[in-house]
Amino acid sequence: MKIDDLNFFKTIMEKYTSNKTKALSSLNKLKNILASESQETTEMLEVYRKYAAGEEVDKDAMDKANNQFTDLIKNVGLIGVFALPGGLVAIPLLVKLGKKFGIDILPKSYKD
């Protein structure tokens, strides 16, 4: 094996290891985000259940539930875009386009 070939394979392995670490880190962050979203969505549904049952719900709880609902809709939209061919590339472009028009398309949990 030539030295150039060895350096080439060494470079590929370093990139693979680096990207593997980044991918695992991103997956762990996503897991934490989804766990948080799940808890917040459960709380949101409880507030809406109380409201629908005619129970008194304070303004802060309703505002928090409405904000969570907005985040939930944003998540569903991102998942839909992600599922499309080229969706992984489209999401950053949509975020940038949204910023240009003053539209925030990212849920708050992705900004932490």
Secondary structure, DSSP 8 states (H G I E B T S, - for coil): --HHHHHHHHHHHHHHHHHHHHHHHHHHHHHHHHHHHHHHHHHHHHHHHHHHTT----HHHHHHHHHHHHHHHHHHHHHHHHHSTTHHHHHHHHHHHHHHTT---S-GGG--
